[in-house]
Amino acid sequence: MAAQTISEGEVAFDAPGAGKPCKTWYKIIGSLDSESVPLIALHGGPGGGHEYLAPLVDLHGKHGVPIVFYDQIGCARSTHLQEKKGDDSFWTFDLFVKELDNLVDHLKLREKGFYVLGQSWGGMLGSTYASRQPRGLKKLVLVSSPASIPLYMENCKTLLAGLPKNIRDTLEECDRLGDHESEKFQEAALVFNKKHVCRIDPMPEPVVTAFQHLKEDPTSYVTMQGPSEFIIEGTAFKGWEGFKRGHNIQVPTLLINGGYDEVGDVCFEPWFWTIPNVRWVTLQGASHMSHWEERDRFIQLCGTFLNGYK
C-alpha cells in the first residue's frame, strides 16, 4: 500500500466574463514529485463537487497513482457565481476546459504528463478536453458519460417507462407544470435515482454530499443541463454529441458504465466506435456510481489500465 500524503491548495482562475476574481480549490492524494503519473479526477454535475469520487483514493493506495481532486468553478470550495444563473454564454464547455488547463499548468504537469478520469458530466468535459489533444495527457477514463445527449434522453425515456405507474404519473405531471422543486417531484425523482444513479441504500455520505452541493448552488447544473437528471433544457447540453469528436481522442481510453446505469449502452456505445484506442467494460451489478457499487472491480480495472495498458 502506498503511503498517503494529502495536500490542498487554490489556484487563481481568470474566468472569461466572470466580472470578479475566481479560484479553483484542489486536493492532492500522494506526491506529484514521485515517478508515478498522476490522475486528475473530473466530477459530475455540473456542480457535484469532488467528494463523491472518494473511492479513487484506492488507486493511490493499491496502485500508487497520485490523485488530483478539484472542485470545478461554481461549486463547493471553488468560486461560486450564482449571479450567472441562466447565462448560457458564461457556462460553456470552454470555461471548464480553460479551468482544467489552468490547473494542469499550475501543477506543472505538462512535461511529466497526467491521466484524466471523468465521471458523468466530468467525462463529457474530459472527452472534450482530450479531443483537443492537450500536451501532457497520456490516458483517459470515461465513466458513465453519455456520448450523445439525444441518445441519453431516449435511454431515459426507456428507464422512466420501467418505473411504477404512480411514479411516472407524478414525474410527468410535475414536468407539465414546470414543478421541479416540490417535495412530490423530489421524492419521485429519488425512485429513479435509487434505481439508476446509486443502488446502495442508504447512499454513501459523499454521494449525498454531491446532491447537497447541487441543491445549495444549482447554478451551473440548471443552466447547462436543466432541472433534473432526465430533463435536458440547457443550451450547453441539449443536442450535444461528443462522440462525433471521438476520432480526435488519440490517447488510450477506458470506458466504464453500469448495467443499471442512467447512461446505458445505447448512449455510451458510440464512444467505443469512434475513439481509436479504446476498451469498454460494463459492470453489470452497478448503476451510475460504479466506483461505489463495484468499488474493488472498478479500482482494479482502472489501476491495471493506467499502469499497464499501452
N, C-alpha and C positions, 0 to 999 in steps of 0.2 A: 504494500500500500504506500502511495506517495504521501510524504508529509504535507499537511495542508497549511499554507500561509495565506492570509487574506488581507488584501489592501483595498482601500476605497479612495476615490478622487472625483474631481469635477473638471470638465474642460469647457472653456468658453466656446460658444457656438454662435456665429453670425447668421441667424436665420433670416433669409430674404423676406422683407416685408413685415417682420415681427414688430418693429417700432420700439423695441426695447432690447437690452442685453439679455442673452439667453445662455443657458448652461446645460450640459449633459452630465448626469451623475453615472458613475460606473464602479464596478467592484471586480477585483481580480482574485481568482482562486488559483494558488500556485504562484510561480515566479515567471515573469516574461524574460528573465535573464537565463533561464535554463535552455538546454539544447532543444527541448520539445517545442513543436509548433503549436501556438495557442488557438483555441476555438472561440470565436465571437458569437454569442447567442442573441438572436433577434426574437423578441417576444411578440405575441399576437395582440389582438385588439382590432384596430389600433387603440392603445391606451391601457393594455392589460398589466403593464409593469413586469419586472423581471422575476418576481418571487416564485411564480408557479413553475418556472423552469428549474427549480431547485434540484431535481434528480440528476441534472447534468454534472453536478459536483462529483458523481461517481466516476465520470470519465477521467477526472484527475486522480481520484483515489485508486481506481483499478487499472487505469491505462496511462497515467502520467501526463495527461493532456491538460495544460493550463486553460482555465475558462475565464473569459471576459463577459460578464453580465453588464447590461446598462439599461436604464430607463429612457425610452425614446422621448423626444420633446413632446410636451403636452400631458405628461402623466407622472405620477409617483414623485420621485425626488428630483426630477428634472424640471425645467421651467414650464409652468402652466400658462396657457393663452386662451382662457375662456372667452376673452373679448373677440376671438377669431371664430367663434361658433358660426357655422354656415358659410364661411369664407372658402369657397372652392379653389380660389386662386392661391390661397396660402397652404392649405392641407393637400399636398401633392406627393406623389412618389419621389419627385426630385428633391423635395425638402428632406425626406428621410434618407435618401441616398447621400445627400450632401452631409447630413449629420454623421452617418456611418463613416464616410471618407475622412471627416474631421477627426473622429475618434481614432481611426487607424493611423493617421498622421501623428496625432498627439502621442500615441503609444509607441510610435516609431517601429511599425511592423512591416513597412514596405519591403525592406531588404530581407528580413528574416522569413517573412511570409506568414500567412494565417489561414485558418479554416473559417467557414461561416455555416452556422446551423440556424435555420429559420423555421418557426412553428406557426402554422395557420397564416395570419397576415404577415408574420415575420418571414415566412417562406415566399410570399408574394414579393415582399421587399428584397429578400435575398436573391431570388431568381432575377429580378430586375437589375440588381447590383451586379450579379455575376454575368449577365448578358452584355454588360458594358465592358467586360474583361478588365477589371481593375488590377493594377500592378500589385503583386504580392499574394493574391488569392490562389490557394492551392487546391482546395476541395470544398464541396458544397453538400450540405444535407438539407433536404426539404421534407418537413414533417407535417402531414395533414394540411397541405397548402393547395388550394384549388388552382388548376392550370387555366380554368375558364370560369368566370363568374356566371355567364349564361348557363353553362352546364351545371354549375353548383346550384343555381336556383331550380333547375329541372330536378336535380337529385333531391333537393329539399322538399319539393312537391311530393315526390315518391315517399320520402320518410314521414312527412306530415300525414299522408294518407294512411300510414300504418299506426297512427296514434288512435286512442279511443275516440269514439264519435263526439262525446261531450267536450273533450279537449279541443278537437278540431273545430267544433262549432264556436267555442269561446274564442279561439285564436282568429277565426275568420270574422266573427262579429267585431272584435276589438280592432282588427285591421281595417274593416269597413268604416269604423267610427274614428279611425286615427288615434285610438286609445292604446298607447304602448307604455303607459306609466302606471296604470292602475294595478292594484294587488291581484285582481282577477286575471289580468294578462300575464303578470309575472309568475303567478302560480301555474298557469297553463304552459308557459314557456319553459318552466322548470321541468315539466314532464318530458319535454323534448330534450332538454339539456342532460337529464339523468340517463337518457337512453343513447344519445348520440354525441354528447360532449364529454361527459365524465361519468363512468358507470360505477365508480367507487362511492359507496354510501355509508357514512356521510362523506362528502367531498373532502379531500385533504385541505388543511388550513391554507396553504399557499395558493390553492386553486380558488378558494373562497375569497382570498385577498385580491386576486385578479378581478373578480366580479365586483368587489368593493371599489377598486380603482375606477372601473368603468361607471359605476353608479355615482361616485363622488365627482368625477370630471369626465363626462361622456363627449367632450367637445370634438376630439379627433374622430372618435368612433361614429358618432351621429353624422358628422359632416362627410366623412369619406365613405362610410358603409350605409348606415341607416339606423332605424330604431331597434332592430333585433338581429339575431343570427340568420334568420330566414326571410328578412325583408330588406332588399338591397335597393336603396334610393340615392345614395351618394354619388356624385359625379365621378369621383376618383375610381370607384369600384364598378359602377354599372357598365356593363359591356366589356369589362377588362378581360383580355385573353392573353395571358403571359406566355403560354406555350408557343405562340407564334414567333417569339424571340428565343425559343429554346435552343435552336441551332447555333445561337451565338454564345451559349454557355460551353466553354471549352475545357473546363476543369472536370475531373471525375466527380460524379454526383450520385448520392444515395437518396432514394425515395422511401419514405415510411408512412404508411397510413394504417387505419384500423378497420377491422371487419364491420364494425357498427358505426363507423366514422360519419359525421355530417359531411366530411369531404370524402365521399365514396369513390369507388373506382371510376365511375363514369366521368367525373370531373377531375380526377387525379391522373388517369392513364395517359392523357396527351403529353405529359412530361416525358413519359417513357419512350414515346415515338419520336420526339423532337430533340431531346438532349443527346448528343453523340455518344458520350462515355457514361453510361448510366446503369444502375442496378436498382431493383424495386422489391421491397418486402412489405407484405400486408400482415399485420399482427391480428389474427382472427378474433381473439378474445377482447380486443381493445376498441375504443371509440376514438374521440378526438384528442384524448390525453394519454396516448400510448406510453409516454415516458413515465407516467404514474401507473397505469393499469397493467403494463407488461414491462415493468422497470428493468429487471435483470436482463431480459432478452433484448430490450431496446439498447441498453448500455453496451451489451456485448456486440450487437450489430454495429453500432457507431464506433466503438473502440477498435474493432477489427478493421473496419473500413478506413478510419483515419490513420491507423498505424501500419496497415499492411497493403491495402488495395492500391494498385497503380492505375 
